[in-house]
């Protein structure tokens, strides 16, 4: 079991993150579309709209690729960057602005950013470790190594 523990851990992280990201990404690309999401964050947060498009598609398509473990490190990088912005640029200022009197500010702030912060940590872990043996990356890149 110890032999496969890191690979099973990578699989669990990939599945959990992917399943969380898919509905968030789908909500951004369906309906009014990624363009509306990109325009909204450009207007409200002064983030270039191209990054809004990238974030929306990363949350959906990147999540699907993350689940199967294809281009895991690239997917994890894009999703980690998206979650960094979500946590510290979008949600943290709102959390700090709405601190109820008598509350401990750091706890209120952490509560306000807990999901994007957790997803940022998961994606950062996958960026560092890769998809593991139970991923398409392992199959695809194993073939490339044999041919080299």
C-alpha positions in Angstrom: 0.0 0.0 0.0 2.8 2.4 0.8 4.2 2.0 -2.7 1.0 3.4 -4.2 0.1 5.9 -1.5 1.4 9.0 -3.2 -0.3 8.0 -6.5 -3.6 7.3 -4.7 -3.3 10.6 -2.9 -2.8 12.4 -6.3 -5.8 10.5 -7.7 -8.0 11.5 -4.8 -6.9 15.2 -5.0 -7.5 15.2 -8.8 -11.0 13.7 -8.5 -12.0 16.0 -5.6 -10.8 19.2 -7.2 -12.1 18.3 -10.6 -15.6 17.5 -9.3 -15.7 20.8 -7.3 -14.4 22.9 -10.3 -16.7 21.4 -13.0 -20.0 23.0 -11.8 -18.2 26.3 -11.0 -16.7 26.4 -14.5 -19.9 25.2 -16.2 -21.8 28.1 -14.5 -19.3 30.5 -16.0 -19.3 29.2 -19.6 -23.0 28.3 -19.9 -25.9 30.8 -19.8 -24.5 34.2 -20.6 -21.1 32.6 -21.4 -17.5 33.2 -20.5 -17.6 36.6 -22.1 -20.1 37.9 -19.5 -18.0 36.5 -16.7 -14.9 38.0 -18.2 -16.6 41.4 -18.6 -17.9 41.3 -15.0 -14.5 40.7 -13.5 -12.9 43.2 -15.8 -15.4 45.9 -14.7 -15.5 45.1 -11.0 -11.9 44.0 -10.3 -9.9 45.6 -13.1 -8.6 42.2 -14.2 -8.0 41.9 -18.0 -11.0 40.1 -19.6 -8.7 37.6 -21.4 -7.9 36.3 -17.9 -11.6 36.0 -17.1 -12.0 33.8 -20.2 -9.0 31.7 -19.2 -10.3 31.3 -15.7 -13.8 30.2 -16.8 -12.5 27.7 -19.3 -9.8 26.5 -16.9 -12.4 25.8 -14.3 -14.4 23.7 -16.7 -12.1 22.1 -19.3 -9.1 22.1 -16.9 -11.2 20.3 -14.3 -12.2 17.6 -16.8 -8.6 17.2 -17.8 -7.6 17.1 -14.1 -9.9 14.3 -13.4 -8.4 12.1 -16.1 -4.9 13.3 -15.3 -4.0 14.8 -18.7 -1.7 17.8 -18.6 -2.1 17.7 -14.8 0.6 20.2 -14.0 -0.6 22.8 -16.5 -4.2 22.4 -15.4 -3.1 22.7 -11.7 -1.1 25.8 -12.5 -4.0 27.5 -14.2 -6.5 26.5 -11.5 -4.1 27.5 -8.7 -3.7 30.9 -10.3 -7.5 31.2 -10.7 -8.0 30.3 -7.0 -5.3 32.7 -5.9 -7.1 35.5 -7.6 -10.5 34.3 -6.3 -9.3 34.1 -2.7 -7.1 37.2 -2.4 -8.4 39.6 -5.0 -12.1 38.8 -5.1 -13.2 37.3 -1.8 -10.8 38.5 0.8 -11.6 42.3 0.5 -15.3 41.5 0.7 -14.7 39.3 3.8 -12.7 42.0 5.5 -15.2 44.7 4.7 -18.1 42.8 6.2 -16.6 42.0 9.7 -19.3 42.0 12.3 -18.5 44.0 15.5 -16.8 41.9 18.1 -15.6 39.3 15.7 -12.0 38.2 15.3 -11.0 39.6 11.9 -8.7 36.8 10.8 -11.3 34.2 11.5 -13.9 36.1 9.5 -11.4 36.5 6.6 -10.4 32.8 6.6 -14.1 31.8 6.6 -14.6 34.1 3.6 -11.9 32.5 1.6 -11.9 28.9 2.8 -13.0 27.2 -0.5 -10.7 29.0 -2.9 -7.9 28.7 -0.4 -8.4 24.9 0.0 -8.6 24.5 -3.8 -5.5 26.7 -4.2 -3.6 24.3 -1.8 -4.9 21.2 -3.7 -3.9 22.6 -7.1 -0.5 23.7 -5.8 0.1 20.2 -4.4 -0.8 18.7 -7.8 1.4 21.2 -9.5 4.3 20.0 -7.4 3.6 16.3 -7.5 2.0 15.7 -10.9 -0.9 13.4 -11.6 0.7 10.2 -10.3 0.7 6.7 -11.8 -3.1 6.6 -12.2 -3.3 9.4 -14.8 -3.2 9.7 -18.5 0.0 11.7 -18.1 1.7 8.6 -16.8 0.6 6.6 -19.9 1.3 9.4 -22.5 4.6 10.5 -21.1 5.8 6.9 -20.5 5.4 6.3 -24.3 7.4 9.5 -25.0 10.2 8.4 -22.7 10.4 5.0 -24.4 10.8 6.5 -27.8 13.5 8.9 -26.7 
